[in-house]
Amino acid sequence: MTDPRPPYDFADLDIPDAANLDGHTIEELSAYLDAERTPTNFSIESSAGCQIALTALARLRELTAHTLEVQAAVEPEPPDSWVHSIMNRIALEARTGRDIPISHPAPTAHLTMTEGSVRGMIRAAGDSIPDVIVGRCRIDGDVTVPGEPVTVTIDISVAWGASIVVAADHARRAIRWELLRHSELNVAAIHITVQDVRFRRADALTGGQ
Amino acid sequence: MAMTTLEERLTAVILAEPDVRTIYPTRPAFGEIGSRLGIAEIGASGESPKVAVVESEDGTAVSISIGVTGQRPATSVCRNVHKIIADELAPVAGPRPLSISIKVASVG
């Protein structure tokens, strides 16, 4: 039914410590969410990367609360491996990354937004589409040069029964809108790969009928 | 009468911009070091300065990292924060501050 490879392989990334965010791991952040962010951890709360990751993690939990990963029944991976791989992607992509310039006429002004903030925004836009969960996101091209064409590539998972074409199209539109609204990136293309189809819990209970 | 530093004044006026959610500390590595030392909470009042201000004979340089709400375009909020800082610096550094660096580190 699906490609047997791990859905979100991050072996192509040359980051030595894939799960480290300003000294915190995604597991720490997940536990912090479990504890409803109490007691307040000022190190986490004062880290932009951790904040982006916490927002994405909270959204992922909400989106997967009614989802059952039925591939787990026929594939050797444990049921939560798919969610865990997305969690690791969230940690990777919440990193600060490159500085993306924001134009300003004053020569003394140096305005930028971080690549991590833009990736977080892209993920949020994709996740906002019903039936879609963003697996991974990357921005290719020299984002540090104003006007330089860049491409956005995301992998998504779509709920069983939803139109894959429609879901991908809606995700692409939402992402383009957010990028136009919040950044000055010259987005030449948004590539979307539907990496996975997942069953909703209700679908699984009825045998996907 | 209590005196406030330029950093404190800038922090207050920037946070008064409704679409600025937070100002991140200017030394994120501080948190990492604290975490590696097992210090989960680094001061309730946040010892890391939120606005970095360097004053010299050439002028005043300000550097901040902010999180914005996403309600308005991040670029617009960023430019507005620049104006807020420039206006606040005007009596201090004259019409042309040395540099104002603003980084949007999170949206939404």
Interface residues (C-beta under 8 A of the other chain):
Chain A: D22 G23 H24 P39 T40 N41 F42 S43 I44 S46 S47 A48 Q51 I52 T55 T96 D99 I102 H104 A106 T108 A109 H110 L111 T112 M113 T114 G116 S117 V118 G120 M121 A124 R181 H182 S183 E184
Chain B: T22 Y24 P25 P28 G31 E32 I33 G34 S35 R36 I39 A40 E41 I42 G43 A44 G46 S48 S65 G67 G70 P73 A74 T75 C78 R79 H82 A86 R96 P97 L98 S99 I100 S101 I102 K103 V104 A105 S106 V107 G108
